[in-house]
Every structure is written in structure tokens, then in C-alpha cells.
Amino acid sequence: MLISDNNILGVSDPAPDFTLPTHNEGELNLAWYQGRKNVVLAFYPGDWTPVCSTQIPGYQNIYEQFLNCDCQLLGISVDSIPCHMAWAKSLGGLSFPLMSDFYPHGRVAQLYGVLTKSGYADRTVFLIDKAGIIRFIQRVKPFELPDNDELIKHLAQLKKG
């Protein structure tokens, strides 16, 4: 499998389309949101891990802000749907989908240039506007959390137009 962790997409690039299964809504397709909503793709290494167990509930805590900015939040890891379902339940439920990039393993993470040599997604957040263009990228080290304030600031700017 080709690992493209040095070929991350850039701001102003079109976001590659994909369809993945989710823990709560069946399959979702990125292209469906074009013209309807901004999208945040939050790639994370894995369910049940310490930093991810802070990152994902942190999004739940500010979920209303995503809604207020006309944005759909999508969490993505290489974990399976049963794993996502159990983890979401252990977190008390989530208002947004966790997408499974399980099979073919890491295909979407590879498309976005965030699949690591160890087979996990880097902790990277992409903000995609309603036209399907990447407007903000935040890539952090595996043991760091993305800056939600910075993300919401960029979302608010998109909402203003």
C-alpha cells in the first residue's frame, strides 16, 4: 500500500470525494454536502486512545458551534464500525458521525495525505467550504490536540462569506 503522508492536500485544493460507512447514519458521501454545508473532516488515529478520547468528546462539547456555522462535523479513523459504535456509546453518545476508513484500509486517509507508515491517520483537521474547497488545515502531533478555537474562528469567517 502506498503511504502518502508527505503529500497532504493544501488550502485551496478541491477536497477529494469519498463515501464511508458511519457508526450512526449508514454510508455518507462528501459530495452530498456541496452547496449545502461546510464540512469539517477530523482525522484521528484511533478510538479508545487517550488523546482521541479527549479530542472527540471535545467536539461534542462545542457541537452547537458547528451547527451555528452551518457545518457538518465528520470524525474519521481506520477503526471498524463496531469499534466506533462501542466507543461512541462509552462516550455517552455523539451528535455527529464517526466514519470508518477500515476497508480498504486507510483509503480516504491516503487520499488526503494523512495515512502514516504505521497505518493510522495523522491527527489532522480539514475545513471544506460549501463549494468543496479546502479552506483550513490543522495538522498536529499525535499527542497534541487540534485548536478548536482556531477551527471555529475559520468556520465563522466562512459563515460571514
Contact map, one row per residue, 1 for C-alpha under 8 A:
11100000000000000000000000000000000000000000000000000000000000000000000000000000000000000000000000000000000000000000000000000000000000000000000000000000000000000
11110000000000000000000000000000000000000000000000000000000000000000000000000000000000000000000000000000000001000000000000000000000000000000000000000000000000000
11111000000000000000000000000000000000000000000000000000000000000000000000000000000000000000000000000000000001001011100000000000000000000000000000000000000000000
01111111000000000000000000000000000000000000000000000000000000000000000000000000000000000000000000000000000001101111000000000000000000000000000000000000000000000
00111111000000000000000000000000000000000000000000000000000000000000000000000000000000000000000000000000000001001111100000000000000000000000000000000000000000000
00011111000000000000000000000000000000000000000000000000000000000000000000000000000000000000000000000000000000001100000000000000000000000000000000000000000000000
00011111100000000000000000000000000000000000000000000000000000000000000000000000000000000000000000000000000000011100000000000000000000000000000000000000000000000
00011111110000000000000000000000000000000000000000000000000000000000000000000000000000000000000000000000000000011100000000000000000000000000000000000000000000000
00000011111010000000000000000000000000000000000000000000000000000000000000000000000000000000000000000000000000011000000000000000000000000000000000000000000000000
00000001111110000000000000000000000000000000000000000000000000000000000000000000000000000000000000000000000000000000000000000000000001001000000000000000000000000
00000000111110000000000000000000000000000000000000000000000000000000000000000000000000000000000000000000000000000000000000000000000011111000000000000000000000000
00000000011111000000000000000000000000000000000000000000000000000000000000000000000000000000000000000000000000000000000000000000000011100000000000000000000000000
00000000111111100000000000000000000000000000000000000000000000000000000000000000000000000000000000000000000000000000000000000000000011000000000000000000000000000
00000000000111110000000000000000000000000000000000000000000000000000000000000000000000000000000000000000000000000000000000000000000111000000000000000000000000000
00000000000011111000000000000000000000000000000000000000000000000000000000000000000000000000000000000000000000000000000000000001000111000000000000000000000000000
00000000000001111100000000000000000000000000000000000000000000000000000000000000000000000000000000000000000000110000000000000000000000000000000000000000000000000
00000000000000111110000000001110000000000000000000000000000000000000000000000000000000000000000000000000000000000000000000000000000000000000000000000000000000000
00000000000000011111000000001110000000000000000000000000000000000000000000000000000000000000000000000000000100000000000000000000000000000000000000000000000000000
00000000000000001111100000111100000000000000000000000000000000000000000000000000000000000000000000000000000000000000000000000000000000000000000000000000000000000
00000000000000000111110000111000000000000000000000000000000000000000000000000000000000000000000000111000000000000000000000000000000000000000000000000000000000000
00000000000000000011111011110000000000000000000000000000000000000000000000000000100000000000000000110000000000000000000000000000000000000000000000000000000000000
00000000000000000001111111110000000000000000000000000000000000000000000000000000100000000000000011110000000000000000000000000000000000000000000000000000000000000
00000000000000000000111111000000000000000000000000000000000000000000000000000000110110000000000011110000000000000000000000000000000000000000000000000000000000000
00000000000000000000011111000000000000000000000000000000000000000000000000000000000010000000000011000000000000000000000000000000000000000000000000000000000000000
00000000000000000000111111110000000000000000000000000000000000000000000000000000000000000000000010000000000000000000000000000000000000000000000000000000000000000
00000000000000000000111111110000000000000000000000000000000000000000000000000000000000000000000000000000000000000000000000000000000000000000000000000000000000000
00000000000000000011110011111000000000000000000000000000000000000000000000000000000000000000000000000000000000000000000000000000000000000000000000000000000000000
00000000000000000011110011111101000000000000000000000000000000000000000000000000000000000000000000000000000000000000000000000000000000000000000000000000000000000
00000000000000001111000000111111100000000000000000000000000000000000000000000000000000000000000000000000000000000000000000000000000000000000000000000000000000000
00000000000000001110000000011111110000000000000000000000000000000000000000000000000000000000000000000000000000000000000000000000000000000000000000000000000000000
00000000000000001100000000001111110000000000000000000000000000000000000000000000000000000000000000000000000000000000000000000000000100000000000000000000000000000
00000000000000000000000000011111110100000000000000000000000000000000000000000000000000000000000000000000000000000000000000000000000000000000000000000000000000000
00000000000000000000000000001111111111100000000000000000000000000000000000000000000000000000000000000000000000000000000000000000010000000000000000000000000000000
00000000000000000000000000000111111111000000000000000000000000000000000000000000000000000000000000000000000000000000000000000000111100000000000000000000000000000
00000000000000000000000000000000111110000000000000000000000000000000000000000000000000000000000000000000000000000000000000000000011000000000000000000000000000000
00000000000000000000000000000001111111000000000000000000000000000000000000000000000000000000000000000000000000000000000000000000010000000000000000000000000000000
00000000000000000000000000000000111111100000000000000000000000000000011100000000000000000000000000000000000000000000000000000000110000000000000000000000000000000
00000000000000000000000000000000110111110000000000000000000000000000111100000000000000000000000000000000000000000000000000000011110000000000000000000000000000000
00000000000000000000000000000000100011111000000000000000000000000000001111000000000000000000000000000000000000000000000000000011110000000000000000000000000000000
00000000000000000000000000000000000001111100000000000000000000000000001111000000000000000000000000000000000000000000000000001111000000000000000000000000000000000
00000000000000000000000000000000000000111110000000000000000000000000000011110000000000000000000000000000000000000000000000001111000000000000000000000000000000000
00000000000000000000000000000000000000011111000000000000000000000000000011110000000000000000000000000000000000000000000000111100000000000000000000000000000000000
00000000000000000000000000000000000000001111100000000000000000000000000000111000000000000000000000000000000010000000000011111000000000000000000000000000000000000
00000000000000000000000000000000000000000111110000010000000000000000000000111000000000000000000000000000000000000000000111110000000000000000000000000000000000000
00000000000000000000000000000000000000000011111000010000000000000000000000001100000000000000000000000000000000000000000111100000000000000000010000000000000000000
00000000000000000000000000000000000000000001111110010000000000000000000000001110000000000000000000000000000000000000000110000000000000000000000000000000000000000
00000000000000000000000000000000000000000000111110011000000000000000000000001010001100100000000000000000000000000000000000000000000000000000000000000000000000000
00000000000000000000000000000000000000000000011111011000000000000000000000000000000000100000000000000000000000000000000000000000000000000000000000000000000000000
00000000000000000000000000000000000000000000011111111000000000000000000000000000000000000000000000000000000000000000000000000000000000000000000000000000000000000
00000000000000000000000000000000000000000000000111111100000000000000000000000000000000000000000000000000000000000000000000000000000000000000000000000000000000000
00000000000000000000000000000000000000000000000011111110000000000000000000000000000000000000000000000000000000000000000000000000000000000000011110000000000000000
00000000000000000000000000000000000000000001111111111111000000000000000000000000000000000000000000000000000000000000000000000000000000000000000000000000000000000
00000000000000000000000000000000000000000000001111111111100000000000000000000000000000000000000000000000000000000000000000000000000000000000000000000000000000000
00000000000000000000000000000000000000000000000001111111110000000000000000000000000000000000000000000000000000000000000000000000000000000000000000000000000000000
00000000000000000000000000000000000000000000000000111111111000000000000000000000000000000000000000000000000000000000000000000000000000000000000011000000000000000
00000000000000000000000000000000000000000000000000011111111100000000000000100000000000000000000000000000000000000000000000000000000000000000000000000000000000000
00000000000000000000000000000000000000000000000000001111111110000000000000000000000000000010010000000000000000000000000000000000000000000000000000000000000000000
00000000000000000000000000000000000000000000000000000111111111000000000000000000000000000000000000000000000000000000000000000000000000000000000000000000000000000
00000000000000000000000000000000000000000000000000000011111111100000000000000000000000000000000000000000000000000000000000000000000000000000000000010000000000000
00000000000000000000000000000000000000000000000000000001111111100000000000000000000000000000011100000000000000000000000000000000000000000000000000000000000000000
00000000000000000000000000000000000000000000000000000000111111110000000000000000000000000000000000000000000000000000000000000000000000000000000000000000000000000
00000000000000000000000000000000000000000000000000000000011111111100000000000000000000000000000000000000000000000000000000000000000000000000000000000000000000000
00000000000000000000000000000000000000000000000000000000001111111110000000000000000000000000001000000000000000000000000000000000000000000000000000000000000000000
00000000000000000000000000000000000000000000000000000000000011111111000000000000000000000000000000000000000000000000000000000000000000000000000000000000000000000
00000000000000000000000000000000000000000000000000000000000001111111100000000000000000000000000000000000000000000000000000000000000000000000000000000001000000000
00000000000000000000000000000000000000000000000000000000000001111111111110000000000000000000000000000000000000000000000000000000000000000000000000000001001000000
00000000000000000000000000000000000000000000000000000000000000111111111100000000000000000000000000000000000000000000000000000000000000000000000000000000000000000
00000000000000000000000000000000000000000000000000000000000000011111111000000000000000000000000000000000000000000000000000000000000000000000000000000000000000000
00000000000000000000000000000000000001000000000000000000000000001111111000000000000000000000000000000000000000000000000000000000000000000000000000000000001101100
00000000000000000000000000000000000011000000000000000000000000000111111100000000000000000000000000000000000000000000000000000000000000000000000000000000000000100
00000000000000000000000000000000000011110000000000000000000000000111111110000000000000000000000000000000000000000000000000000000000000000000000000000000001000000
00000000000000000000000000000000000011110000000000000000000000000110011111000000000000000000000100000000000000000000000000000000000000000000000000000000000000000
00000000000000000000000000000000000000111100000000000000000000000100001111100000000000000000000110000000000000000000000000000000000000000000000000000000000000000
00000000000000000000000000000000000000111100000000000000000000000000000111110000000000000000000111100000000000000000000000000000000000000000000000000000000000000
00000000000000000000000000000000000000001111000000000001000000000000000011111000000000000000000111100000000000000000000000000000000000000000000000000000000000000
00000000000000000000000000000000000000001111000000000000000000000000000001111100000000000000000001111000000000000000000000000000000000000000000000000000000000000
00000000000000000000000000000000000000000011111000000000000000000000000000111110000000000000000001111100010000000000000110000000000000000000000000000000000000000
00000000000000000000000000000000000000000000110000000000000000000000000000011111000000000000000000011100110000000000000110000000000000000000000000000000000000000
00000000000000000000000000000000000000000000011000000000000000000000000000001111101100000000000000011100000000000000000000000000000000000000000000000000000000000
00000000000000000000000000000000000000000000000000000000000000000000000000000111111100000000000000011100000000000000000000000000000000000000000000000000000000000
00000000000000000000111000000000000000000000000000000000000000000000000000000011111110000000000000110000000000000000000000000000000000000000000000000000000000000
00000000000000000000001000000000000000000000000000000000000000000000000000000001111111000000000000000000000000000000000000000000000000000000000000000000000000000
00000000000000000000000000000000000000000000001000000000000000000000000000000011111111100000000000000000000000000000000000000000000000000000000000000000000000000
00000000000000000000001000000000000000000000001000000000000000000000000000000011111111110000000001010000000000000000000000000000000000000000000000000000000000000
00000000000000000000001100000000000000000000000000000000000000000000000000000000111111111000000000000000000000000000000000000000000000000000000000000000000000000
00000000000000000000000000000000000000000000000000000000000000000000000000000000011111111100000000000000000000000000000000000000000000000000000000000000000000000
00000000000000000000000000000000000000000000001100000000000000000000000000000000001111111110000000000000000000000000000000000000000000000000000000000000000000000
00000000000000000000000000000000000000000000000000000000000000000000000000000000000111111111110000000000000000000000000000000000000000000000000000000000000000000
00000000000000000000000000000000000000000000000000000000000000000000000000000000000011111111110000000000000000000000000000000000000000000000000000000000000000000
00000000000000000000000000000000000000000000000000000000000000000000000000000000000001111111100000000000000000000000000000000000000000000000000000000000000000000
00000000000000000000000000000000000000000000000000000000100000000000000000000000000000111111110000000000000000000000000000000000000000000000000000000000000000000
00000000000000000000000000000000000000000000000000000000000000000000000000000000000000011111110000000000000000000000000000000000000000000000000000000000000000000
00000000000000000000000000000000000000000000000000000000000000000000000000000000000000011111111000000000000000000000000000000000000000000000000000000000000000000
00000000000000000000000000000000000000000000000000000000100100000000000000000000000000011011111110000000000000000000000000000000000000000000000000000000000000000
00000000000000000000000000000000000000000000000000000000000100100000000000000000000000000000111110000000000000000000000000000000000000000000000000000000000000000
00000000000000000000000000000000000000000000000000000000000100000000000111100000000000000000011111000000000000000000000000000000000000000000000000000000000000000
00000000000000000000011110000000000000000000000000000000000000000000000011100000000000000000011111100000000000000000000000000000000000000000000000000000000000000
00000000000000000000011100000000000000000000000000000000000000000000000001111000000100000000000111110000000000000000000000000000000000000000000000000000000000000
00000000000000000001111000000000000000000000000000000000000000000000000001111000100000000000000011111000000000000000000000000000000000000000000000000000000000000
00000000000000000001111000000000000000000000000000000000000000000000000000011111100100000000000001111110000000000000000000000000000000000000000000000000000000000
00000000000000000001000000000000000000000000000000000000000000000000000000011111000000000000000000111111111110000000000000000000000000000000000000000000000000000
00000000000000000000000000000000000000000000000000000000000000000000000000001111000000000000000000011111110000000000000000000000000000000000000000000000000000000
00000000000000000000000000000000000000000000000000000000000000000000000000000000000000000000000000011111111000000000000000000000000000000000000000000000000000000
00000000000000000000000000000000000000000000000000000000000000000000000000000000000000000000000000001111111000000000000000000000000000000000000000000000000000000
00000000000000000000000000000000000000000000000000000000000000000000000000000100000000000000000000001111111000000000001000000000000000000000000000000000000000000
00000000000000000000000000000000000000000000000000000000000000000000000000001100000000000000000000001111111111000010001110000000000000000000000000000000000000000
00000000000000000000000000000000000000000000000000000000000000000000000000000000000000000000000000001011111111100000000000000000000000000000000000000000000000000
00000000000000000100000000000000000000000000000000000000000000000000000000000000000000000000000000001000011111110000000000000000000000000000000000000000000000000
00000000000000000000000000000000000000000010000000000000000000000000000000000000000000000000000000001000011111111110000010000000000000000000000000000000000000000
01111000000000000000000000000000000000000000000000000000000000000000000000000000000000000000000000000000011111111110000000000000000000000000000000000000000000000
00010000000000010000000000000000000000000000000000000000000000000000000000000000000000000000000000000000001111111100000000000000000000000000000000000000000000000
00000011100000010000000000000000000000000000000000000000000000000000000000000000000000000000000000000000000111111110000000000000000000000000000000000000000000000
00111111100000000000000000000000000000000000000000000000000000000000000000000000000000000000000000000000000011111110000000000000000000000000000000000000000000000
00011111000000000000000000000000000000000000000000000000000000000000000000000000000000000000000000000000000011111111000011110000000000000000000000000000000000000
00111000000000000000000000000000000000000000000000000000000000000000000000000000000000000000000000000000010011011111101111000000000000000000000000000000000000000
00111000000000000000000000000000000000000000000000000000000000000000000000000000000000000000000000000000000000000111111111000000000000000000000000000000000000000
00101000000000000000000000000000000000000000000000000000000000000000000000000000000000000000000000000000000000000011111100000000000000000000000000000000000000000
00000000000000000000000000000000000000000000000000000000000000000000000000000000000000000000000000000000000000000001111100000000000000000000000000000000000000000
00000000000000000000000000000000000000000000000000000000000000000000000000000000000000000000000000000000110000000011111110000000000000000000000000000000000000000
00000000000000000000000000000000000000000001110000000000000000000000000000001100000000000000000000000000010000000011111111000000000000000000000000000000000000000
00000000000000000000000000000000000000000011110000000000000000000000000000001100000000000000000000000000010010000111001111110000000000000000000000000000000000000
00000000000000000000000000000000000000000011100000000000000000000000000000000000000000000000000000000000000000000111000111110000000000000011110000000000000000000
00000000000000000000000000000000000000000111100000000000000000000000000000000000000000000000000000000000000000000100000011111000000000000011110001000000000000000
00000000000000000000000000000000000000000111000000000000000000000000000000000000000000000000000000000000000000000100000011111100000000001111000001000000000000000
00000000000000000000000000000000000000011110000000000000000000000000000000000000000000000000000000000000000000000000000000111110000000011110000001000000000000000
00000000000000000000000000000000000000011100000000000000000000000000000000000000000000000000000000000000000000000000000000011111000001111100000000000000000000000
00000000000000000000000000000000000001111000000000000000000000000000000000000000000000000000000000000000000000000000000000001111100001111000000000000010001000000
00000000000000100000000000000000000001111000000000000000000000000000000000000000000000000000000000000000000000000000000000000111111111110000000000000000000000000
00000000000000000000000000000000010011100000000000000000000000000000000000000000000000000000000000000000000000000000000000000011111111100000000000000000000001000
00000000000000000000000000000000111111100000000000000000000000000000000000000000000000000000000000000000000000000000000000000001111110000000000000000000000000000
00000000000000000000000000000000011000000000000000000000000000000000000000000000000000000000000000000000000000000000000000000001111110000000000000000000000000000
00000000000001100000000000000010010000000000000000000000000000000000000000000000000000000000000000000000000000000000000000000001111111000000000000000000000000000
00000000001111100000000000000000000000000000000000000000000000000000000000000000000000000000000000000000000000000000000000000001111111100000000000000000000000000
00000000011111100000000000000000000000000000000000000000000000000000000000000000000000000000000000000000000000000000000000000111100111111000000000000000000000000
00000000001100000000000000000000000000000000000000000000000000000000000000000000000000000000000000000000000000000000000000000111100011111000000000000000000000000
00000000001000000000000000000000000000000000000000000000000000000000000000000000000000000000000000000000000000000000000000001111000001111100000000000010010000000
00000000011000000000000000000000000000000000000000000000000000000000000000000000000000000000000000000000000000000000000000011110000001111110000000000000000000000
00000000000000000000000000000000000000000000000000000000000000000000000000000000000000000000000000000000000000000000000000011100000000011111000001000000000000000
00000000000000000000000000000000000000000000000000000000000000000000000000000000000000000000000000000000000000000000000001111000000000001111100001000000000000000
00000000000000000000000000000000000000000000000000000000000000000000000000000000000000000000000000000000000000000000000001110000000000000111110111000000000000000
00000000000000000000000000000000000000000000000000000000000000000000000000000000000000000000000000000000000000000000000001100000000000000011111110000000000000000
00000000000000000000000000000000000000000000100000100000000000000000000000000000000000000000000000000000000000000000000001100000000000000001111110000000000000000
00000000000000000000000000000000000000000000000000100000000000000000000000000000000000000000000000000000000000000000000000000000000000000000111110000000000000000
00000000000000000000000000000000000000000000000000100000000000000000000000000000000000000000000000000000000000000000000000000000000000000001111111000000000000000
00000000000000000000000000000000000000000000000000100010000000000000000000000000000000000000000000000000000000000000000000000000000000000001111111100000000000000
00000000000000000000000000000000000000000000000000000010000000000000000000000000000000000000000000000000000000000000000000111000000000000111000111110000000000000
00000000000000000000000000000000000000000000000000000000000000000000000000000000000000000000000000000000000000000000000000000000000000000000000011111110000000000
00000000000000000000000000000000000000000000000000000000001000000000000000000000000000000000000000000000000000000000000000000000000000000000000001111111000000000
00000000000000000000000000000000000000000000000000000000000000000000000000000000000000000000000000000000000000000000000000000000000000000000000000111111100000000
00000000000000000000000000000000000000000000000000000000000000000000000000000000000000000000000000000000000000000000000000000000000000000000000000111111110000000
00000000000000000000000000000000000000000000000000000000000000000000000000000000000000000000000000000000000000000000000000000010000000010000000000111111111000000
00000000000000000000000000000000000000000000000000000000000000001100000000000000000000000000000000000000000000000000000000000000000000000000000000011111111100000
00000000000000000000000000000000000000000000000000000000000000000000000000000000000000000000000000000000000000000000000000000000000000000000000000001111111110000
00000000000000000000000000000000000000000000000000000000000000000000000000000000000000000000000000000000000000000000000000000000000000010000000000000111111111000
00000000000000000000000000000000000000000000000000000000000000000100101000000000000000000000000000000000000000000000000000000010000000000000000000000011111111100
00000000000000000000000000000000000000000000000000000000000000000000100000000000000000000000000000000000000000000000000000000000000000000000000000000001111111110
00000000000000000000000000000000000000000000000000000000000000000000000000000000000000000000000000000000000000000000000000000000000000000000000000000000111111111
00000000000000000000000000000000000000000000000000000000000000000000100000000000000000000000000000000000000000000000000000000000100000000000000000000000011111111
00000000000000000000000000000000000000000000000000000000000000000000110000000000000000000000000000000000000000000000000000000000000000000000000000000000001111111
00000000000000000000000000000000000000000000000000000000000000000000000000000000000000000000000000000000000000000000000000000000000000000000000000000000000111111
00000000000000000000000000000000000000000000000000000000000000000000000000000000000000000000000000000000000000000000000000000000000000000000000000000000000011111
